[in-house]
């Protein structure tokens, strides 16, 4: 059985990142960017900021207890010819401002391969700042600090691709991605598979033609979950080696470096198990037995909504909460998102 209301309650109360935390993320990225802009050396090199990853894609979820949730944003910088032989200068320029100015100089912060990070108190959240440049042909490039190389990217193109796929899936793809990330992070399933890989593989399974023979193929969340994970399982079982996962925005960039051969085969086995569990719970005609199967998969948070809940509307990052999120992170000039 589907238990559609249980799924809605599960998303709202166990999976989705709260609107309060989204607003906190938006405010903190604004504050970081304003500090960077105010610096007399770095400020003239900055053009704008844009969100990256699960935040603009609306697939961000609640972290495990005691762990941080994270938000990434990109800062467009002027390309400097004098830094051509030492691309680390871009990240160093951002890091140096945070390293010398309050409150960030007193917070955990540092440099990673493609970003500068700031860790907030009590491990509540961290923010990754990714420098990038836009060339004269309109292409975007980030810096691989470890290899001292440029890497092609198109974060807005990826987000647009995700939006189109979500529309095909009647607004349920992003929900499926969040649920699968919940299984990975909260139930310790297929650990090691990065979000960009998971999101890309799930999105690539969503196709318009699948609705020709069955218009309700993505008709509601449990049905979309059943079909998308089943289709992913079929595709995965056809792969005899780790497949190349190419950026769907059209950059030609491969995400293959983000996992190992053994990680892929572990992921493939776990998805096969989950596909069988989802099918069994969905097809089970007895309500109590079906509920028990869903709870065995998702945990005790998969339960009936509280009777006092009046609307059940989602105010986080899913399709129903997109307008609310947009009001705080997208439509204001200069705001991340």
C-alpha positions in Angstrom: 0.0 0.0 0.0 1.1 3.6 -0.7 0.4 5.3 2.7 0.7 8.7 0.9 -0.1 10.7 4.1 2.6 8.8 6.0 5.1 9.7 3.3 4.2 13.4 3.6 4.6 13.3 7.3 7.9 11.5 7.0 9.3 14.1 4.7 8.1 17.0 6.8 9.2 15.8 10.2 12.2 13.5 9.5 13.7 14.2 6.2 13.4 17.8 5.1 15.7 20.5 6.4 13.5 23.0 8.3 12.7 26.5 7.0 14.4 28.0 10.0 17.7 26.3 9.1 17.3 27.3 5.5 16.9 30.9 6.5 19.9 30.6 8.8 22.0 29.2 5.9 20.8 32.1 3.6 21.7 34.7 6.2 25.1 33.3 6.9 26.1 33.0 3.3 25.0 36.6 2.8 27.2 37.7 5.8 30.2 35.9 4.5 29.8 37.3 1.0 29.4 40.9 2.3 32.6 40.5 4.4 34.5 39.3 1.3 33.1 42.2 -0.7 34.1 44.8 1.8 37.8 43.7 1.7 39.8 46.3 -0.1 41.9 43.8 -2.0 39.5 40.9 -2.6 36.3 43.0 -3.0 37.2 44.4 -6.5 37.8 40.8 -7.7 34.3 39.6 -6.8 31.3 39.8 -9.2 28.5 37.8 -7.6 27.6 34.7 -5.7 25.3 31.7 -6.6 24.3 28.7 -4.5 25.6 25.3 -5.4 24.7 21.7 -4.8 21.7 20.3 -2.8 20.6 23.8 -1.6 19.5 25.2 -5.0 18.5 21.8 -6.2 16.2 21.5 -3.2 17.5 18.1 -2.2 19.1 19.2 1.1 18.0 17.1 4.1 18.2 17.1 7.9 21.6 15.9 9.1 22.1 13.0 11.6 22.0 14.1 15.2 25.3 15.7 16.2 26.3 16.3 12.6 26.4 19.5 10.6 24.3 20.4 7.6 26.1 22.1 4.9 25.5 24.7 2.3 27.8 25.5 -0.7 27.9 28.8 -2.6 30.1 29.9 -5.4 31.8 33.3 -5.7 32.6 34.6 -9.2 36.0 36.2 -9.4 37.9 38.1 -12.0 40.3 35.9 -13.9 43.8 37.0 -13.2 46.5 36.2 -15.7 49.2 36.5 -13.1 47.7 33.6 -11.2 47.7 31.3 -14.2 50.6 29.2 -12.9 49.4 29.1 -9.3 45.6 28.6 -9.3 45.7 28.2 -5.5 45.7 32.0 -5.3 42.0 32.2 -5.9 41.1 30.1 -2.9 43.9 31.7 -0.8 42.5 35.1 -1.5 39.2 34.1 0.0 40.8 32.2 2.9 43.1 35.1 3.8 40.1 37.5 4.3 38.3 35.0 6.6 41.5 34.1 8.4 42.1 37.7 9.5 38.6 39.1 10.2 36.0 38.4 12.9 34.1 36.4 13.6 35.5 33.8 11.1 39.2 34.0 12.3 38.0 32.6 15.6 36.0 29.8 14.0 37.2 26.5 12.5 38.0 27.3 8.8 40.4 26.1 6.1 41.0 25.2 2.5 39.9 22.0 0.6 40.5 20.9 -2.9 37.9 23.1 -4.5 36.7 25.4 -1.7 37.2 27.3 1.5 35.1 26.2 4.4 33.8 27.7 7.6 32.6 25.5 10.5 30.0 27.0 12.9 29.7 26.5 16.6 28.9 23.0 18.0 29.1 21.5 14.5 25.6 22.8 13.7 26.5 23.7 10.1 29.3 24.5 7.8 29.6 26.6 4.6 31.8 25.8 1.6 32.8 28.8 -0.6 33.8 27.8 -4.1 35.7 30.4 -6.2 35.0 30.3 -10.0 35.6 32.4 -13.1 33.5 32.9 -16.2 35.4 33.0 -19.5 34.6 35.2 -22.5 32.7 32.3 -24.0 30.4 32.1 -21.0 31.8 28.9 -19.6 32.3 28.5 -15.8 35.5 27.1 -14.3 36.4 26.2 -10.8 39.9 25.4 -9.4 41.2 22.0 -8.4 43.7 23.1 -5.8 45.4 19.7 -5.4 46.1 19.3 -9.1 46.5 23.1 -9.9 44.0 22.7 -12.7 40.8 24.3 -14.0 37.7 22.2 -14.0 34.6 23.0 -16.1 31.4 23.4 -14.2 27.8 24.7 -14.7 26.0 24.7 -11.4 23.0 26.6 -12.7 22.8 24.3 -15.7 22.7 21.3 -13.3 20.0 22.9 -11.2 18.0 23.6 -14.4 18.4 20.0 -15.5 17.2 18.9 -12.1 14.1 21.2 -12.3 13.2 19.7 -15.8 13.5 16.2 -14.5 11.5 17.0 -11.4 8.7 18.4 -13.6 8.6 15.1 -15.6 8.3 13.3 -12.3 5.3 15.5 -11.3 7.4 17.1 -8.6 8.5 13.9 -6.9 12.1 13.4 -8.1 13.5 15.8 -5.5 11.5 14.1 -2.8 12.9 10.7 -4.0 16.4 12.1 -3.9 15.9 13.4 -0.3 14.4 10.0 0.8 17.4 8.1 -0.6 19.8 10.5 1.0 18.0 9.9 4.2 18.6 6.1 3.8 22.2 6.8 3.1 22.9 9.2 6.0 20.4 8.2 8.7 20.2 4.4 8.0 23.9 4.0 6.9 23.0 2.5 3.6 25.3 2.8 0.6 27.7 5.0 2.5 30.4 6.5 0.3 28.2 7.5 -2.6 28.4 11.3 -3.0 25.2 13.3 -3.4 26.1 14.5 -6.9 26.4 10.9 -8.1 23.1 9.8 -6.4 21.2 12.8 -7.7 22.5 12.4 -11.3 21.8 8.7 -11.4 18.3 9.1 -10.1 17.5 12.1 -12.4 18.8 10.2 -15.4 16.2 7.4 -14.7 13.3 9.8 -15.0 12.1 9.9 -18.6 9.0 11.4 -20.3 8.4 8.4 -22.4 7.8 6.2 -19.4 4.5 8.1 -18.9 3.2 7.3 -22.4 2.0 3.8 -21.5 1.2 4.8 -17.9 0.4 8.5 -17.3 0.5 7.8 -13.5 4.0 6.4 -13.6 5.1 9.2 -11.3 1.6 10.0 -10.1 2.4 10.2 -6.3 5.5 10.0 -4.2 5.4 6.2 -3.3 4.7 5.3 -6.9 7.5 7.6 -8.1 9.8 6.1 -5.5 8.9 2.6 -6.6 9.5 3.2 -10.3 12.6 5.4 -10.0 14.4 3.0 -7.7 13.3 0.0 -9.7 14.5 1.6 -12.9 17.8 2.6 -11.2 18.2 -1.0 -10.1 17.7 -2.3 -13.6 20.3 0.1 -15.0 22.8 -0.7 -12.2 22.5 -4.5 -12.7 23.5 -3.9 -16.4 26.8 -2.3 -15.3 29.7 -4.8 -14.9 32.2 -2.1 -14.0 32.0 1.3 -12.4 30.2 3.5 -15.0 31.1 7.0 -16.0 28.7 9.5 -14.5 28.8 12.6 -16.7 27.6 16.0 -15.6 24.1 16.3 -17.1 24.5 20.1 -17.6 26.6 19.5 -20.6 30.0 20.4 -19.4 31.5 17.0 -20.3 32.9 16.8 -16.7 33.0 13.3 -15.3 32.0 12.7 -11.6 33.8 9.3 -11.7 36.6 10.5 -9.4 34.1 10.8 -6.6 33.8 7.1 -5.9 35.8 3.9 -6.2 35.1 0.6 -7.9 34.2 -1.2 -4.6 32.0 1.7 -3.6 30.0 1.4 -6.8 29.4 -2.4 -6.4 28.4 -1.8 -2.8 25.9 0.9 -3.9 24.6 -1.4 -6.7 23.9 -4.2 -4.1 22.2 -1.9 -1.7 19.9 -0.4 -4.3 18.9 -3.9 -5.4 17.9 -4.6 -1.8 16.0 -1.3 -1.4 14.2 -1.8 -4.7 12.9 -5.2 -3.4 11.9 -3.7 0.0 10.1 -0.8 -1.7 8.2 -3.1 -4.1 7.2 -5.5 -1.2 5.9 -2.6 0.9 4.1 -1.0 -2.0 2.5 -4.2 -3.2 1.5 -5.5 0.2 -2.4 -5.3 0.3 -2.7 -5.6 4.1 -2.4 -2.0 5.6 -0.7 -3.0 8.8 1.8 -5.4 7.1 2.5 -2.7 4.5 3.1 -0.1 7.2 5.5 -2.4 9.0 7.5 -3.0 5.9 7.8 0.7 5.2 8.9 1.3 8.8 11.5 -1.5 8.6 13.0 0.5 5.7 12.6 4.1 7.0 12.4 3.7 10.7 9.9 4.9 13.3 9.6 8.4 11.7 7.5 6.8 9.0 4.2 7.2 10.9 0.7 8.6 10.7 0.5 12.4 10.8 -0.6 14.0 14.0 -4.4 14.6 14.0 -4.0 18.2 15.1 -2.0 19.0 12.0 -4.2 21.3 9.9 -2.6 21.6 6.5 0.3 19.2 6.4 2.0 21.6 3.9 5.7 21.3 3.5 7.6 24.5 4.2 11.1 23.1 3.5 12.9 22.5 0.3 10.5 20.3 -1.7 8.0 21.2 -4.5 5.4 22.4 -2.1 7.9 24.6 -0.2 9.7 26.0 -3.3 7.8 29.3 -3.2 8.5 29.7 0.5 12.2 28.9 0.0 12.4 31.2 -3.0 11.1 34.1 -1.0 14.1 33.9 1.3 16.9 32.6 -0.9 16.2 33.3 -4.5 14.3 36.5 -5.4 16.2 39.0 -3.4 19.0 40.8 -5.2 22.4 39.6 -4.1 21.1 36.7 -2.0 22.5 33.2 -2.3 20.1 31.0 -4.2 
